[in-house]
Amino acid sequence: MLKIIHGNHNRSLEANQHMILSLSFLDDKKRPFILVFPGGGYHHLAEKEAKPIVNWLHSIGYHAGILYYPVGIINPISIINQLEEVFMQLHSNADNWHLLENKIGVLGFSAGGHLASLACTKISNRANALVLCYPVVTFTEPYGHSGSRKHFLGKNPPNHLVKAYSIEHLVDKNMPPTFIWHTADDQSVPIQNTIMLAESLAKFSIPFEYHIFPSGKHGLALAEDSPYVHRWLSLAETWLKTVFV
């Protein structure tokens, strides 16, 4: 079951098995909309990758929202069905919510990047733009993030399921334009996740841009304490303007 919330609320980020779509509109003007998927290894949802990101998106002129998605023990089929419902609601309510229906983007961090990518590969009403920050892409060894895989697929999942939810195997010609950034020495989600995705995007001639910063810990979010990596904000802002022309 999908719950939709408008405006500010005191939603806590504890484990849950239902999706909550929190909408935060900048004004009553029709604008592009970007849905934020916080990270947390499918174990929890990171606060710093939620409301602060919405505030930044508002500052550069976008309607925005946060998807509070299931964490803990996940049913993959259920979560895909719930994703489908989220994007059906966004499209069917675009006029009421002042959204430009063909300019709906997703922005995901870490494991949230994995789920945001599923919203661009596994559902019918796909997003029109994908922004990924140090994303979990693959569940395969040796570069898969074991915690995310365990929560999403359970302990010791069969190979066919691992492949079925590894994004590098899901890219097709309908994947939207994609922006990715990662740090080369990320100790939690190896840089090879981004490289594997970039190779798959190139194979299908999907427009993409990616940036590998030399250094920075995993989970930097806005990277306010890392001035060099903090540039991802201006890079992503410029890229979004080219996609949402």
C-alpha angles and dihedrals in degrees: 000000000000120000119199121205126186124207130349119346139159098248110163119213100233123139114286139162098221132074120240118195108204112194124201115181121197094211141316094287119111106254141156114277128219123195116208122217110195118212131232107139092270084287098093139342118257114234094207090059094053125050096014088057092050089052090053092048090051089051091058095046108267134127106232146183143183125236110214098198133184117284133177111041107011133198103213095203092048093049091051090050090050090050089053089053092050093055093041088057093048092052098041093048097040094114095046092047095043094242125152097235096210092047104064114135136182128217119194136183124207107312087005085061089057092053092043087054090052086056086060098045114022103045134064100230096056127187118258097225135024126206116185127190116196088327132199100234108158134042091191125106137288096020103032119115100245096202094053092045093049094051094043101042105014130241116326097356118195117265094247091059092045089055093042091062100036105106097215087067094047101056113116138162091281095060110122125238109288137209119193136179131181140159118246095227098045104151096194106045110025119233088240087079090068093040092052091050092047090053091052092048090050091050090060094038092242111165109248143160125199136180127200112198115203097235144006139119122260117270100033093151106179088002092219091158093050107062095186094052091039086077088080087085095061091041092052092044091055092046093050090053090056092049097043097047 
